[in-house]
Amino acid sequence: MIARLALAAALLLPAPACAQTAPQPAPSTAAANDADPALWVVKDADTTVYLFGTIHVLKPGVTWFDEGVKKSFDSADTLVLEMVQPPQAEMAQLIATRAAAPAGPALPDKLPPKDRDAYKAALTGLGLPVTAFDRTDPWFAAMNLSLLPVMKLGYDPTNGPEEVLSAAAKQSAKKVVGLETAAQQIGFFDGISDAGQVAFLTSTVRDLPKIGATLDEMVGEWSRGDVEALAETVNEGVDEIPEVRRVLLTDRNANWAKWIAQRMKTPGTVFVAVGAGHLAGKGSVQDDLGAYKLKAVRVSY
């Protein structure tokens, strides 16, 4: 289900970019849910790098920032995220510049005729006008269509680990750095070929009815620390558009492994938090670390 990648991509955007048109989240009635997500460590004599996989949006009541995760975080001098969120206005301008398609055919006309009705139905089903993304690129529509339904179900980026960790890092005066910049991340999606973007969007629309149940499943697996099951869920169908997998997963994982290998040359302790899909299954960051003769060991807690 390539929609998993679309959802992951959507979560790179600041919430207001999507939330301004989003349905109101359902009120939460869930009791506190203890979660014990997977955590790994790469270390040598004077350097320790923790690897923590996140789910970028969570419902209220999921308690994960305790026990081994908090102990490891507290020991670190630096927090490393996929991206350090820039000021909202800067991010909004970047998205507006890179996602806009002011000339040429409207977005629905770029889709195969057989997929146009389903695309329009997806928009109306979310309470959006059918022209909502007419003058944007397909990647932007795919990301929004992935995020809006789960926000309606009560998932919220402000409950995600990145927000929690960033606040804790600020409170404890830790250094916070990003593996990528906002411009780089938006550029990844904007750089996908026209055909790849259209396939990305049509696949997302096709899988949209299942995206809430899929995210529930992913959160359950993440909460249990069931890496094998999470890898299977995340990776289901991602090979159907090889270009998208390469841009969003394969190349980035390799780049991050290279960054970690370089960071191992500098003494200290860092806590790296990236999307759990990057740390699960074949071609994960841990796999790529093998090229540098580094091994990530699962932390028991």
C-alpha positions as CSV (number, residue, x, y, z in Angstrom):
1,M,0.0,0.0,0.0
2,I,1.9,3.0,-1.3
3,A,-0.5,5.2,0.8
4,R,1.7,4.3,3.8
5,L,4.5,6.3,2.1
6,A,2.1,9.1,1.3
7,L,1.1,9.3,4.9
8,A,4.7,9.4,6.0
9,A,5.4,12.1,3.5
10,A,2.4,14.1,4.7
11,L,3.7,14.1,8.2
12,L,6.7,16.1,7.1
13,L,4.5,19.1,6.6
14,P,3.6,21.4,9.4
15,A,0.1,20.6,10.6
16,P,-1.5,23.9,9.6
17,A,-0.6,23.3,6.0
18,C,-3.2,20.5,6.0
19,A,-5.3,21.3,9.1
20,Q,-6.7,24.4,7.7
21,T,-9.0,22.3,5.5
22,A,-9.2,19.2,7.8
23,P,-12.3,17.9,9.5
24,Q,-12.3,18.4,13.2
25,P,-10.6,15.4,15.0
26,A,-12.9,13.1,16.8
27,P,-12.9,13.6,20.6
28,S,-10.6,11.2,22.4
29,T,-12.1,8.7,24.8
30,A,-9.1,6.4,24.9
31,A,-7.6,5.4,28.2
32,A,-3.8,5.7,28.7
33,N,-2.0,3.2,26.6
34,D,1.5,2.1,27.7
35,A,3.8,1.7,24.7
36,D,7.3,0.2,24.5
37,P,8.6,1.0,21.0
38,A,11.8,-0.5,19.7
39,L,15.1,1.2,20.4
40,W,18.6,0.4,19.1
41,V,22.1,1.5,20.0
42,V,25.3,1.8,18.0
43,K,28.3,2.4,20.2
44,D,32.1,2.3,20.5
45,A,34.5,3.3,23.2
46,D,33.5,7.0,23.3
47,T,30.4,7.4,21.1
48,T,26.9,6.2,21.5
49,V,24.1,6.7,19.0
50,Y,20.6,5.6,19.9
51,L,18.1,4.9,17.1
52,F,14.4,5.4,17.9
53,G,11.6,4.8,15.4
54,T,8.6,7.1,15.6
55,I,5.1,7.2,14.4
56,H,4.7,10.8,13.4
57,V,1.1,11.2,14.6
58,L,-0.5,9.6,17.6
59,K,-3.8,9.9,19.4
60,P,-3.8,11.3,23.0
61,G,-3.1,8.9,25.8
62,V,-0.2,6.9,24.3
63,T,2.6,6.8,26.9
64,W,5.9,5.9,25.4
65,F,8.4,8.6,26.8
66,D,9.4,6.7,29.8
67,E,11.5,3.7,30.9
68,G,14.3,2.9,28.5
69,V,13.4,5.5,25.9
70,K,13.5,8.4,28.4
71,K,16.7,7.0,30.1
72,S,18.5,6.9,26.7
73,F,17.2,10.3,25.7
74,D,18.3,11.8,29.0
75,S,21.8,10.5,28.5
76,A,22.2,12.2,25.1
77,D,23.7,15.6,24.5
78,T,22.1,15.9,21.1
79,L,18.7,15.1,19.6
80,V,18.7,14.3,15.9
81,L,15.5,14.4,13.9
82,E,14.7,13.9,10.2
83,M,14.2,17.7,10.0
84,V,14.2,20.6,12.4
85,Q,10.9,22.3,11.8
86,P,11.5,25.8,10.4
87,P,9.2,28.8,11.3
88,Q,5.7,28.2,10.1
89,A,5.7,31.1,7.6
90,E,9.0,29.8,6.1
91,M,7.7,26.3,5.6
92,A,4.4,27.5,4.2
93,Q,6.2,29.7,1.7
94,L,8.4,26.7,0.7
95,I,5.4,24.4,0.2
96,A,3.5,27.1,-1.7
97,T,6.5,27.6,-4.0
98,R,7.3,24.0,-4.7
99,A,3.8,22.5,-4.7
100,A,2.1,25.1,-6.9
101,A,1.3,24.2,-10.5
102,P,-0.2,27.5,-11.8
103,A,0.0,26.6,-15.5
104,G,-0.9,23.6,-17.6
105,P,-3.7,21.1,-17.1
106,A,-5.6,21.1,-13.8
107,L,-4.6,18.2,-11.6
108,P,-7.6,16.0,-12.3
109,D,-6.8,16.2,-16.0
110,K,-3.3,14.8,-15.4
111,L,-4.9,11.6,-13.9
112,P,-5.9,8.5,-16.0
113,P,-9.5,8.9,-17.0
114,K,-10.4,5.8,-15.0
115,D,-9.1,7.3,-11.8
116,R,-10.7,10.8,-11.9
117,D,-14.0,10.0,-10.4
118,A,-12.4,8.2,-7.4
119,Y,-10.1,11.2,-6.9
120,K,-13.0,13.6,-6.8
121,A,-15.0,11.3,-4.5
122,A,-12.1,11.3,-2.1
123,L,-12.1,15.0,-2.0
124,T,-15.8,15.4,-1.4
125,G,-15.7,12.6,1.2
126,L,-13.3,14.7,3.2
127,G,-15.5,17.8,2.8
128,L,-13.2,19.5,0.3
129,P,-14.2,21.1,-3.0
130,V,-13.2,19.0,-6.0
131,T,-11.0,21.9,-7.2
132,A,-9.0,21.9,-3.9
133,F,-5.8,20.8,-5.4
134,D,-6.4,21.7,-9.1
135,R,-3.3,24.0,-9.1
136,T,-0.9,21.9,-7.1
137,D,1.4,19.0,-7.9
138,P,0.1,15.4,-7.4
139,W,2.5,14.7,-4.6
140,F,1.0,17.5,-2.5
141,A,-2.5,16.2,-3.1
142,A,-1.4,12.7,-2.1
143,M,0.1,13.9,1.1
144,N,-2.9,15.9,2.1
145,L,-5.4,13.1,1.2
146,S,-3.4,10.8,3.4
147,L,-3.2,13.0,6.5
148,L,-6.7,14.5,6.6
149,P,-8.6,11.3,7.2
150,V,-6.4,10.2,10.1
151,M,-6.7,13.7,11.7
152,K,-10.4,13.2,11.6
153,L,-9.9,10.0,13.5
154,G,-8.1,11.8,16.3
155,Y,-4.5,11.4,15.2
156,D,-2.5,14.6,15.7
157,P,1.1,15.6,14.8
158,T,1.3,17.5,18.0
159,N,1.0,14.2,19.9
160,G,3.8,12.7,17.8
161,P,7.2,11.8,19.3
162,E,9.0,14.5,17.4
163,E,7.0,17.2,19.1
164,V,7.5,15.6,22.5
165,L,11.2,15.0,22.1
166,S,11.8,18.5,20.7
167,A,10.1,20.1,23.7
168,A,12.1,17.9,26.1
169,A,15.3,18.8,24.3
170,K,14.6,22.5,24.6
171,Q,13.8,22.1,28.3
172,S,17.1,20.3,29.0
173,A,19.1,22.5,26.7
174,K,20.1,19.7,24.3
175,K,21.4,20.5,20.9
176,V,18.8,19.7,18.1
177,V,19.9,19.0,14.6
178,G,18.3,17.6,11.4
179,L,19.4,15.0,9.0
180,E,17.8,16.9,6.3
181,T,16.5,20.5,5.7
182,A,13.0,21.5,4.9
183,A,14.0,22.4,1.4
184,Q,15.6,19.0,0.9
185,Q,12.6,17.1,2.1
186,I,10.1,19.1,-0.1
187,G,12.6,18.7,-2.9
188,F,12.5,14.9,-2.6
189,F,8.8,14.8,-3.4
190,D,8.8,17.6,-5.9
191,G,11.6,15.9,-7.7
192,I,9.6,12.7,-8.4
193,S,8.8,12.4,-12.1
194,D,5.4,13.4,-13.3
195,A,4.4,9.8,-13.9
196,G,5.7,8.8,-10.5
197,Q,3.6,11.6,-8.8
198,V,0.5,10.6,-10.6
199,A,1.0,6.9,-9.7
200,F,1.6,8.0,-6.1
201,L,-1.6,10.0,-6.0
202,T,-3.8,7.4,-7.7
203,S,-2.5,4.6,-5.4
204,T,-3.1,6.8,-2.4
205,V,-6.7,7.4,-3.5
206,R,-7.3,3.7,-4.1
207,D,-6.1,2.8,-0.6
208,L,-7.7,5.7,1.2
209,P,-10.6,3.7,2.7
210,K,-8.1,1.5,4.6
211,I,-5.7,4.1,5.8
212,G,-7.2,4.6,9.2
213,A,-7.2,0.9,10.0
214,T,-3.7,0.6,8.6
215,L,-2.4,3.4,10.8
216,D,-4.2,1.8,13.8
217,E,-2.4,-1.4,13.0
218,M,1.0,0.3,12.6
219,V,0.6,2.1,16.0
220,G,-0.3,-1.2,17.7
221,E,2.8,-2.9,16.3
222,W,5.0,0.1,17.1
223,S,3.6,0.2,20.7
224,R,4.4,-3.5,21.2
225,G,7.9,-3.1,19.7
226,D,7.0,-5.7,17.1
227,V,9.5,-4.7,14.5
228,E,8.9,-7.6,12.2
229,A,5.2,-7.1,12.0
230,L,5.7,-3.3,11.6
231,A,8.1,-3.9,8.7
232,E,5.6,-6.1,7.0
233,T,2.8,-3.5,7.4
234,V,4.9,-0.6,6.3
235,N,6.5,-2.3,3.3
236,E,3.3,-3.9,1.9
237,G,3.0,-2.6,-1.7
238,V,5.8,-0.1,-1.5
239,D,7.6,-1.7,-4.4
240,E,4.7,-0.9,-6.8
241,I,6.3,2.4,-7.6
242,P,10.1,1.8,-7.4
243,E,10.9,5.5,-7.9
244,V,8.9,6.6,-4.9
245,R,10.4,3.9,-2.7
246,R,13.9,4.9,-3.8
247,V,13.3,8.6,-3.2
248,L,11.4,8.3,0.1
249,L,13.1,5.3,1.7
250,T,16.2,3.7,0.1
251,D,18.3,6.7,-0.7
252,R,17.5,8.5,2.6
253,N,18.3,5.4,4.6
254,A,21.6,5.1,3.0
255,N,22.3,8.8,3.6
256,W,21.4,8.5,7.2
257,A,23.6,5.5,7.7
258,K,26.5,7.5,6.2
259,W,25.7,10.3,8.6
260,I,25.8,8.0,11.6
261,A,29.0,6.4,10.5
262,Q,30.6,9.8,10.3
263,R,29.1,10.8,13.7
264,M,30.7,7.8,15.3
265,K,34.1,9.5,14.8
266,T,33.1,12.2,17.3
267,P,32.8,11.4,21.0
268,G,29.4,11.9,22.7
269,T,25.9,10.5,22.9
270,V,23.1,11.3,20.4
271,F,19.5,10.3,20.2
272,V,18.3,9.8,16.6
273,A,14.5,9.8,16.1
274,V,13.2,9.0,12.6
275,G,10.1,7.4,11.2
276,A,9.8,3.7,12.3
277,G,9.6,2.5,8.7
278,H,13.2,3.6,8.2
279,L,14.3,1.2,11.0
280,A,12.3,-1.8,10.0
281,G,12.8,-4.5,7.4
282,K,15.1,-5.1,4.5
283,G,17.1,-2.0,3.4
284,S,16.6,-0.3,6.8
285,V,19.1,2.1,8.3
286,Q,20.5,-0.7,10.4
287,D,21.1,-2.8,7.3
288,D,22.9,0.1,5.6
289,L,25.1,0.5,8.7
290,G,26.7,-2.8,7.8
291,A,28.5,-1.2,4.9
292,Y,30.5,0.7,7.6
293,K,31.1,-2.3,9.8
294,L,28.7,-0.9,12.4
295,K,26.0,-2.9,14.1
296,A,22.8,-1.6,15.8
297,V,21.8,-3.7,18.8
298,R,18.2,-3.7,20.1
299,V,18.0,-2.2,23.6
300,S,16.1,-4.3,26.1
301,Y,14.0,-2.4,28.6
